[in-house]
Amino acid sequence: MQATLTTAAFLRSSVAPANTGSAPSPTADGPVLAVDSSTLLQGQKAVAISHNGSLYRLQATKLGKLILTK
C-alpha cells in the first residue's frame, strides 16, 4: 500500500531543519529546505512524488542510497 500525503499536510506536519551539522547553502531562489528522507518515505522503501503533472518514484536502496526515477 502506498501512502499519500498532500503538500500542505506534509509542510504542516513534517518539515523540520535537517541536522546536517551545517545549514544548507542558499540558492538564487532563497534558502534550501532540507527534509529528512525518513520523513518522505515514512517507513516505506519507495514513495511516489507528483511534480508538474509527472509522477516520480523516490526509492531507498539496500545500501542507503536514494534513486529518483520518472
Biotite code that builds the C-alpha atoms (Angstrom):
import biotite.structure as struc

atoms = struc.array([
    struc.Atom([0.000, 0.000, 0.000], chain_id="A", res_id=1, res_name="MET", atom_name="CA", element="C"),
    struc.Atom([1.334, 3.389, -0.953], chain_id="A", res_id=2, res_name="GLN", atom_name="CA", element="C"),
    struc.Atom([0.962, 6.324, 1.421], chain_id="A", res_id=3, res_name="ALA", atom_name="CA", element="C"),
    struc.Atom([-0.197, 9.639, 0.044], chain_id="A", res_id=4, res_name="THR", atom_name="CA", element="C"),
    struc.Atom([0.354, 12.969, 1.693], chain_id="A", res_id=5, res_name="LEU", atom_name="CA", element="C"),
    struc.Atom([-0.764, 16.339, 0.373], chain_id="A", res_id=6, res_name="THR", atom_name="CA", element="C"),
    struc.Atom([1.858, 19.027, 0.101], chain_id="A", res_id=7, res_name="THR", atom_name="CA", element="C"),
    struc.Atom([0.042, 21.198, 2.638], chain_id="A", res_id=8, res_name="ALA", atom_name="CA", element="C"),
    struc.Atom([-0.240, 18.330, 5.146], chain_id="A", res_id=9, res_name="ALA", atom_name="CA", element="C"),
    struc.Atom([3.414, 17.460, 4.630], chain_id="A", res_id=10, res_name="PHE", atom_name="CA", element="C"),
    struc.Atom([4.532, 21.026, 5.230], chain_id="A", res_id=11, res_name="LEU", atom_name="CA", element="C"),
    struc.Atom([2.366, 21.386, 8.352], chain_id="A", res_id=12, res_name="ARG", atom_name="CA", element="C"),
    struc.Atom([3.434, 18.121, 9.952], chain_id="A", res_id=13, res_name="SER", atom_name="CA", element="C"),
    struc.Atom([6.863, 17.133, 8.704], chain_id="A", res_id=14, res_name="SER", atom_name="CA", element="C"),
    struc.Atom([9.176, 19.939, 7.755], chain_id="A", res_id=15, res_name="VAL", atom_name="CA", element="C"),
    struc.Atom([11.962, 20.490, 10.201], chain_id="A", res_id=16, res_name="ALA", atom_name="CA", element="C"),
    struc.Atom([15.547, 21.510, 9.674], chain_id="A", res_id=17, res_name="PRO", atom_name="CA", element="C"),
    struc.Atom([17.770, 18.549, 8.955], chain_id="A", res_id=18, res_name="ALA", atom_name="CA", element="C"),
    struc.Atom([20.552, 18.002, 11.448], chain_id="A", res_id=19, res_name="ASN", atom_name="CA", element="C"),
    struc.Atom([23.423, 18.009, 8.962], chain_id="A", res_id=20, res_name="THR", atom_name="CA", element="C"),
    struc.Atom([25.911, 19.925, 11.069], chain_id="A", res_id=21, res_name="GLY", atom_name="CA", element="C"),
    struc.Atom([25.735, 22.938, 8.777], chain_id="A", res_id=22, res_name="SER", atom_name="CA", element="C"),
    struc.Atom([22.978, 24.957, 7.184], chain_id="A", res_id=23, res_name="ALA", atom_name="CA", element="C"),
    struc.Atom([22.110, 24.204, 3.545], chain_id="A", res_id=24, res_name="PRO", atom_name="CA", element="C"),
    struc.Atom([23.580, 26.672, 1.072], chain_id="A", res_id=25, res_name="SER", atom_name="CA", element="C"),
    struc.Atom([21.165, 29.331, -0.135], chain_id="A", res_id=26, res_name="PRO", atom_name="CA", element="C"),
    struc.Atom([20.293, 29.469, -3.834], chain_id="A", res_id=27, res_name="THR", atom_name="CA", element="C"),
    struc.Atom([19.225, 32.318, -6.092], chain_id="A", res_id=28, res_name="ALA", atom_name="CA", element="C"),
    struc.Atom([15.641, 31.465, -5.061], chain_id="A", res_id=29, res_name="ASP", atom_name="CA", element="C"),
    struc.Atom([16.447, 31.673, -1.337], chain_id="A", res_id=30, res_name="GLY", atom_name="CA", element="C"),
    struc.Atom([17.443, 29.164, 1.339], chain_id="A", res_id=31, res_name="PRO", atom_name="CA", element="C"),
    struc.Atom([17.280, 25.444, 0.594], chain_id="A", res_id=32, res_name="VAL", atom_name="CA", element="C"),
    struc.Atom([14.635, 23.484, 2.525], chain_id="A", res_id=33, res_name="LEU", atom_name="CA", element="C"),
    struc.Atom([16.132, 20.277, 3.955], chain_id="A", res_id=34, res_name="ALA", atom_name="CA", element="C"),
    struc.Atom([13.783, 17.360, 4.644], chain_id="A", res_id=35, res_name="VAL", atom_name="CA", element="C"),
    struc.Atom([14.933, 14.092, 6.183], chain_id="A", res_id=36, res_name="ASP", atom_name="CA", element="C"),
    struc.Atom([14.403, 11.150, 3.810], chain_id="A", res_id=37, res_name="SER", atom_name="CA", element="C"),
    struc.Atom([12.697, 9.120, 6.551], chain_id="A", res_id=38, res_name="SER", atom_name="CA", element="C"),
    struc.Atom([10.017, 11.825, 6.664], chain_id="A", res_id=39, res_name="THR", atom_name="CA", element="C"),
    struc.Atom([9.370, 11.435, 2.951], chain_id="A", res_id=40, res_name="LEU", atom_name="CA", element="C"),
    struc.Atom([9.499, 7.639, 2.919], chain_id="A", res_id=41, res_name="LEU", atom_name="CA", element="C"),
    struc.Atom([7.503, 7.152, 6.163], chain_id="A", res_id=42, res_name="GLN", atom_name="CA", element="C"),
    struc.Atom([8.905, 3.656, 6.717], chain_id="A", res_id=43, res_name="GLY", atom_name="CA", element="C"),
    struc.Atom([8.353, 2.552, 3.115], chain_id="A", res_id=44, res_name="GLN", atom_name="CA", element="C"),
    struc.Atom([11.034, 1.576, 0.582], chain_id="A", res_id=45, res_name="LYS", atom_name="CA", element="C"),
    struc.Atom([9.591, 3.900, -2.063], chain_id="A", res_id=46, res_name="ALA", atom_name="CA", element="C"),
    struc.Atom([7.221, 6.830, -2.415], chain_id="A", res_id=47, res_name="VAL", atom_name="CA", element="C"),
    struc.Atom([5.523, 8.430, -5.423], chain_id="A", res_id=48, res_name="ALA", atom_name="CA", element="C"),
    struc.Atom([6.043, 12.154, -5.926], chain_id="A", res_id=49, res_name="ILE", atom_name="CA", element="C"),
    struc.Atom([3.826, 14.197, -8.234], chain_id="A", res_id=50, res_name="SER", atom_name="CA", element="C"),
    struc.Atom([5.680, 17.147, -9.785], chain_id="A", res_id=51, res_name="HIS", atom_name="CA", element="C"),
    struc.Atom([4.405, 19.412, -12.579], chain_id="A", res_id=52, res_name="ASN", atom_name="CA", element="C"),
    struc.Atom([1.938, 16.785, -13.786], chain_id="A", res_id=53, res_name="GLY", atom_name="CA", element="C"),
    struc.Atom([4.502, 13.969, -13.854], chain_id="A", res_id=54, res_name="SER", atom_name="CA", element="C"),
    struc.Atom([4.806, 11.084, -11.422], chain_id="A", res_id=55, res_name="LEU", atom_name="CA", element="C"),
    struc.Atom([8.233, 10.269, -9.982], chain_id="A", res_id=56, res_name="TYR", atom_name="CA", element="C"),
    struc.Atom([9.366, 7.437, -7.709], chain_id="A", res_id=57, res_name="ARG", atom_name="CA", element="C"),
    struc.Atom([11.817, 8.042, -4.845], chain_id="A", res_id=58, res_name="LEU", atom_name="CA", element="C"),
    struc.Atom([13.324, 4.745, -3.713], chain_id="A", res_id=59, res_name="GLN", atom_name="CA", element="C"),
    struc.Atom([15.789, 3.860, -0.969], chain_id="A", res_id=60, res_name="ALA", atom_name="CA", element="C"),
    struc.Atom([18.314, 1.155, -1.851], chain_id="A", res_id=61, res_name="THR", atom_name="CA", element="C"),
    struc.Atom([19.690, -1.542, 0.451], chain_id="A", res_id=62, res_name="LYS", atom_name="CA", element="C"),
    struc.Atom([22.938, 0.443, 0.659], chain_id="A", res_id=63, res_name="LEU", atom_name="CA", element="C"),
    struc.Atom([21.124, 3.562, 1.894], chain_id="A", res_id=64, res_name="GLY", atom_name="CA", element="C"),
    struc.Atom([21.247, 5.494, -1.374], chain_id="A", res_id=65, res_name="LYS", atom_name="CA", element="C"),
    struc.Atom([18.269, 7.290, -2.930], chain_id="A", res_id=66, res_name="LEU", atom_name="CA", element="C"),
    struc.Atom([17.098, 6.839, -6.515], chain_id="A", res_id=67, res_name="ILE", atom_name="CA", element="C"),
    struc.Atom([14.644, 9.233, -8.172], chain_id="A", res_id=68, res_name="LEU", atom_name="CA", element="C"),
    struc.Atom([13.090, 7.977, -11.417], chain_id="A", res_id=69, res_name="THR", atom_name="CA", element="C"),
    struc.Atom([10.378, 9.293, -13.704], chain_id="A", res_id=70, res_name="LYS", atom_name="CA", element="C"),
])
